[in-house]
């Protein structure tokens, strides 16, 4: 999913399109923030840092990777918007 987003970002020709994409990604980040809050509320006590090979940890790591990629894309868009010529 994120790979496709990276490829499409290069094709935006106007600043308003970049801003629109940033807005959508920030909304997605807010959804993921809510996911992490609910996930940790439900499974936080079951997550043993010594045993990270459980299904709960696998899901957490997968979502954290998505979150990191999303955050990187938002920062890149912020940079491109601020330096738009």
N, CA, C and O of each residue as an XYZ file, in Angstrom:
340
protein
N       0.823     -1.195      0.000
C       0.000      0.000      0.000
C       0.866      1.256      0.000
O       0.682      2.137     -0.840
N       1.807      1.342      0.937
C       2.638      2.532      1.044
C       3.518      2.695     -0.189
O       3.810      3.819     -0.597
N       3.943      1.589     -0.782
C       4.778      1.669     -1.958
C       4.049      2.404     -3.082
O       4.645      3.231     -3.772
N       2.768      2.107     -3.267
C       1.984      2.791     -4.284
C       1.846      4.277     -3.980
O       1.875      5.108     -4.888
N       1.696      4.608     -2.705
C       1.580      6.007     -2.328
C       2.859      6.764     -2.625
O       2.811      7.913     -3.065
N       3.995      6.140     -2.393
C       5.269      6.799     -2.693
C       5.377      7.083     -4.180
O       5.840      8.152     -4.575
N       4.960      6.152     -4.996
C       5.053      6.336     -6.438
C       4.123      7.430     -6.933
O       4.491      8.178     -7.838
N       2.943      7.543     -6.372
C       1.993      8.546     -6.848
C       2.354      9.946     -6.388
O       1.964     10.923     -7.027
N       3.094     10.062     -5.289
C       3.418     11.367     -4.760
C       4.222     12.189     -5.760
O       4.099     13.414     -5.788
N       5.023     11.554     -6.560
C       5.868     12.262     -7.514
C       5.064     12.914     -8.637
O       5.584     13.791     -9.328
N       3.852     12.520     -8.828
C       3.077     12.996     -9.957
C       2.162     14.172     -9.635
O       1.462     14.666    -10.520
N       2.155     14.623     -8.402
C       1.334     15.777     -8.066
C       1.973     17.017     -8.670
O       3.166     17.267     -8.493
N       1.177     17.779     -9.372
C       1.748     18.930    -10.058
C       1.444     20.251     -9.361
O       2.098     21.256     -9.639
N       0.478     20.266     -8.476
C       0.154     21.527     -7.822
C       0.305     21.404     -6.311
O       0.252     20.316     -5.737
N       0.491     22.542     -5.706
C       0.628     22.586     -4.253
C      -0.658     22.117     -3.568
O      -0.613     21.441     -2.540
N      -1.790     22.478     -4.143
C      -3.062     22.073     -3.541
C      -3.237     20.555     -3.559
O      -3.833     19.996     -2.638
N      -2.733     19.890     -4.577
C      -2.792     18.425     -4.615
C      -1.903     17.816     -3.531
O      -2.263     16.818     -2.907
N      -0.750     18.422     -3.319
C       0.128     17.952     -2.249
C      -0.531     18.128     -0.888
O      -0.462     17.244     -0.034
N      -1.165     19.266     -0.696
C      -1.850     19.543      0.566
C      -3.010     18.580      0.774
O      -3.237     18.107      1.888
N      -3.737     18.291     -0.284
C      -4.850     17.337     -0.192
C      -4.344     15.952      0.213
O      -4.939     15.293      1.066
N      -3.260     15.520     -0.396
C      -2.680     14.224     -0.059
C      -2.206     14.222      1.397
O      -2.401     13.239      2.112
N      -1.595     15.302      1.826
C      -1.140     15.402      3.208
C      -2.321     15.315      4.185
O      -2.238     14.647      5.215
N      -3.392     15.983      3.855
C      -4.585     15.960      4.703
C      -5.125     14.540      4.848
O      -5.481     14.113      5.946
N      -5.182     13.825      3.753
C      -5.664     12.444      3.788
C      -4.744     11.556      4.625
O      -5.211     10.692      5.368
N      -3.444     11.773      4.500
C      -2.501     10.962      5.266
C      -2.547     11.289      6.758
O      -2.407     10.398      7.596
N      -2.742     12.549      7.084
C      -2.861     12.927      8.493
C      -4.110     12.283      9.089
O      -4.087     11.829     10.233
N      -5.188     12.243      8.329
C      -6.403     11.572      8.789
C      -6.130     10.080      9.032
O      -6.573      9.516     10.032
N      -5.403      9.459      8.116
C      -5.054      8.044      8.279
C      -4.165      7.849      9.512
O      -4.305      6.858     10.228
N      -3.262      8.783      9.755
C      -2.409      8.694     10.938
C      -3.245      8.783     12.221
O      -2.971      8.088     13.199
N      -4.258      9.639     12.206
C      -5.140      9.749     13.370
C      -5.880      8.442     13.610
O      -6.073      8.042     14.758
N      -6.297      7.774     12.540
C      -6.957      6.469     12.683
C      -6.004      5.441     13.282
O      -6.398      4.625     14.116
N      -4.750      5.489     12.849
C      -3.775      4.548     13.382
C      -3.441      4.867     14.838
O      -3.212      3.953     15.630
N      -3.411      6.145     15.200
C      -3.216      6.523     16.603
C      -4.317      5.933     17.469
O      -4.059      5.415     18.556
N      -5.534      6.018     16.982
C      -6.674      5.460     17.715
C      -6.541      3.938     17.817
O      -6.838      3.355     18.859
N      -6.095      3.299     16.735
C      -5.876      1.853     16.762
C      -4.870      1.485     17.841
O      -5.112      0.574     18.633
N      -3.741      2.189     17.878
C      -2.716      1.870     18.878
C      -3.226      2.079     20.292
O      -2.916      1.287     21.182
N      -3.994      3.120     20.510
C      -4.550      3.354     21.846
C      -5.448      2.199     22.270
O      -5.323      1.681     23.380
N      -6.351      1.799     21.384
C      -7.261      0.696     21.708
C      -6.503     -0.625     21.828
O      -6.793     -1.433     22.710
N      -5.542     -0.842     20.949
C      -4.758     -2.078     20.958
C      -3.996     -2.215     22.269
O      -4.011     -3.275     22.894
N      -3.325     -1.133     22.686
C      -2.549     -1.198     23.924
C      -3.442     -1.283     25.153
O      -3.073     -1.911     26.145
N      -4.615     -0.654     25.096
C      -5.562     -0.797     26.203
C      -5.984     -2.252     26.362
O      -6.112     -2.754     27.479
N      -6.198     -2.919     25.243
C      -6.693     -4.291     25.285
C      -5.585     -5.313     25.530
O      -5.767     -6.256     26.300
N      -4.429     -5.127     24.872
C      -3.386     -6.152     24.914
C      -2.114     -5.727     25.632
O      -1.179     -6.521     25.737
N      -2.054     -4.511     26.121
C      -0.828     -3.997     26.727
C      -0.275     -4.866     27.840
O       0.935     -5.077     27.923
N      -1.151     -5.371     28.694
C      -0.689     -6.199     29.805
C      -0.274     -7.595     29.358
O       0.468     -8.278     30.063
N      -0.748     -8.020     28.192
C      -0.416     -9.352     27.680
C       0.885     -9.348     26.880
O       1.394    -10.408     26.518
N       1.422     -8.163     26.604
C       2.622     -8.056     25.780
C       3.860     -8.120     26.673
O       4.203     -7.156     27.358
N       4.512     -9.263     26.649
C       5.728     -9.468     27.422
C       6.923     -9.114     26.546
O       7.097     -9.695     25.475
N       7.734     -8.182     26.982
C       8.862     -7.737     26.159
C       9.945     -8.811     26.007
O      10.827     -8.691     25.156
N       9.878     -9.835     26.816
C      10.836    -10.944     26.681
C      10.373    -11.981     25.663
O      11.181    -12.754     25.148
N       9.079    -11.998     25.374
C       8.517    -12.967     24.416
C       7.821    -12.196     23.302
O       6.613    -11.964     23.350
N       8.599    -11.804     22.305
C       8.045    -10.972     21.234
C       7.676    -11.771     19.987
O       7.461    -11.186     18.926
N       7.602    -13.070     20.093
C       7.238    -13.899     18.932
C       5.806    -14.408     19.028
O       5.516    -15.531     18.616
N       4.912    -13.591     19.567
C       3.510    -13.962     19.701
C       2.685    -13.275     18.618
O       3.153    -12.303     18.025
N       1.478    -13.747     18.346
C       0.620    -13.093     17.355
C       0.311    -11.635     17.702
O       0.189    -10.799     16.807
N       0.184    -11.330     18.987
C      -0.088     -9.956     19.402
C       1.085     -9.062     19.028
O       0.893     -7.976     18.482
N       2.291     -9.515     19.321
C       3.474     -8.743     18.967
C       3.627     -8.635     17.452
O       4.028     -7.586     16.949
N       3.317     -9.700     16.719
C       3.423     -9.657     15.258
C       2.516     -8.578     14.671
O       2.923     -7.829     13.784
N       1.293     -8.508     15.171
C       0.369     -7.478     14.692
C       0.866     -6.088     15.063
O       0.797     -5.160     14.257
N       1.363     -5.950     16.278
C       1.880     -4.662     16.728
C       3.043     -4.201     15.838
O       3.091     -3.044     15.420
N       3.966     -5.106     15.557
C       5.121     -4.764     14.714
C       4.694     -4.396     13.299
O       5.240     -3.468     12.702
N       3.715     -5.127     12.763
C       3.224     -4.851     11.414
C       2.601     -3.457     11.355
O       2.895     -2.681     10.446
N       1.750     -3.144     12.317
C       1.092     -1.834     12.341
C       2.090     -0.715     12.614
O       1.951      0.385     12.078
N       3.089     -0.986     13.439
C       4.099      0.020     13.727
C       4.918      0.342     12.480
O       5.288      1.494     12.255
N       5.196     -0.672     11.675
C       5.912     -0.443     10.418
C       5.071      0.432      9.483
O       5.592      1.367      8.876
N       3.784      0.136      9.367
C       2.889      0.947      8.546
C       2.847      2.390      9.055
O       2.871      3.339      8.271
N       2.783      2.535     10.366
C       2.725      3.857     10.993
C       3.997      4.651     10.696
O       3.939      5.845     10.402
N       5.133      3.983     10.777
C       6.409      4.643     10.508
C       6.487      5.107      9.059
O       6.928      6.224      8.786
N       6.064      4.262      8.136
C       6.067      4.629      6.717
C       5.116      5.795      6.452
O       5.437      6.703      5.685
N       3.973      5.765      7.073
C       2.996      6.833      6.920
C       3.556      8.150      7.448
O       3.418      9.192      6.806
N       4.173      8.102      8.592
C       4.751      9.299      9.185
C       5.866      9.865      8.300
O       5.979     11.081      8.147
N       6.674      8.999      7.727
C       7.732      9.435      6.813
C       7.141     10.128      5.597
O       7.649     11.157      5.151
N       6.086      9.573      5.074
C       5.442     10.175      3.905
C       4.858     11.548      4.249
O       4.958     12.477      3.447
N       4.261     11.683      5.412
C       3.711     12.971      5.838
C       4.824     13.997      5.950
O       4.672     15.130      5.491
N       5.932     13.618      6.549
C       7.070     14.540      6.688
C       7.628     14.936      5.326
O       8.002     16.091      5.117
N       7.685     13.991      4.409
C       8.165     14.286      3.060
C       7.237     15.262      2.363
O       7.694     16.197      1.706
N       5.938     15.050      2.504
C       4.978     15.975      1.910
C       5.088     17.364      2.534
O       5.007     18.367      1.825
N       5.271     17.433      3.846
C       5.450     18.726      4.499
C       6.655     19.461      3.917
O       6.598     20.666      3.669
N       7.722     18.738      3.706
C       8.929     19.326      3.117
C       8.647     19.825      1.694
O       8.997     20.950      1.337
N       8.018     18.979      0.902
C       7.744     19.350     -0.492
C       6.795     20.548     -0.573
O       6.951     21.406     -1.442
N       5.812     20.607      0.330
C       4.873     21.725      0.339
C       5.595     23.001      0.730
O       5.380     24.047      0.116
N       6.441     22.931      1.734
C       7.132     24.137      2.197
C       8.153     24.642      1.187
O       8.483     25.828      1.177
N       8.652     23.755      0.344
C       9.642     24.146     -0.663
C       9.078     24.148     -2.080
O       9.821     24.103     -3.060
N       7.775     24.200     -2.166
C       7.136     24.163     -3.490
C       7.483     25.417     -4.270
O       7.403     26.532     -3.754
N       7.862     25.220     -5.502
C       8.235     26.363     -6.351
C       7.114     26.692     -7.304
O       7.233     27.623     -8.101
